[in-house]
Amino acid sequence: MTIHKLKLGEHHFAVTEEGRGEPVLMLHGFPDSARLWRHQIPALVDAGYRVIAPDQRGFGASDKPQEVAAYALPEVLGDALALLDHFGLERVRLVSHDWGAAVGWALAAWHPERVERHAALSVGHLSSLWNAGLAQRRLAWYMLLFMRQGLAEDILMRQDWQFFRDLWGHHPEMDTWLADLARPGALTAALNWYRANVDIDTWTEEGWVMPRVNVPTMGIWSSGDIYLTETQMVASGQYVDAPWRYERIEGATHWLMLDQPRRITALLLDFLGA
């Protein structure tokens, strides 16, 4: 396994690369890093793929600009495109999760010529997510806290990160998350993904508007996800003008690739090789 330190535009990124063959780009979300995919990468490599998994800006060992605007969707989408250009990749198979899935859907929607097929975990097409109804908005209550710069950081870190631990269900990955977020500026950078893209002061009736997708897509949602409804993923198929596949995982949390790694790996191998 090789970890590159690359400069893409104005920022430096830590990028994991392993294997040879057809390229697979893997995009993580909050509050993770490329380590999220540690169970899937070896299996994909053994199957003959070349995996490229960056620590997205604001996470892991990549740069953490402190400006909120640095995390707007066009900016982070630009990172993905710059990464493909750096490696000379015209098209990739794409696997994404959480905020990484928002970037993945954007890449497939606005740049379908760069995506062979896309497996989106947990988060659906952003137009579907916006229109998922009151049940979804109730689950996303914590985003209102994240909007409060300074106050959110203080509340999340109080009493040895107790609120943060409670919010994410004391997941076994907690120690890794806290080690990453304890780095200077890391928590603010991570929260800025929400602040740049879920600004309630600029909400309109249309909400998140994203083009329809013309890339074969698989959506995977887990029944133990307490932040996202099944509706927002299932309804994503209405925004895909290409083969669409939906898979429900029973008994896993939002971090389904960690909770049920064999099941997720098998689904990815089946779909990516289709």
Buried (B, 14 or more C-beta within 10 A) or exposed (E): EEBBEBEBEEBBBBBBBBBEEBBBBBBBBBBBBBBBBBBBBBBBBEBEBBBBBBBBBBBBBBBBBEEBEBBBBEBBBBBBBBBBEBBEBEBBBBBBBBBBBBBBBBBBBBBBEBBBBBBBBBBBBBBBBBBBEEEBEEBBEBBEBBBEEEEBBEBBBEEEBEBBBEBBBEBEBBEBBBEBBEEEBBBBBBBBBBBBBBEEEEEEEEEBEBBEBBBBBBBBBBEBBEBBBBBBBBBBBBBBEBEBBBBEBEEBBBBBBBBBBEBBBEBBBEBBEE
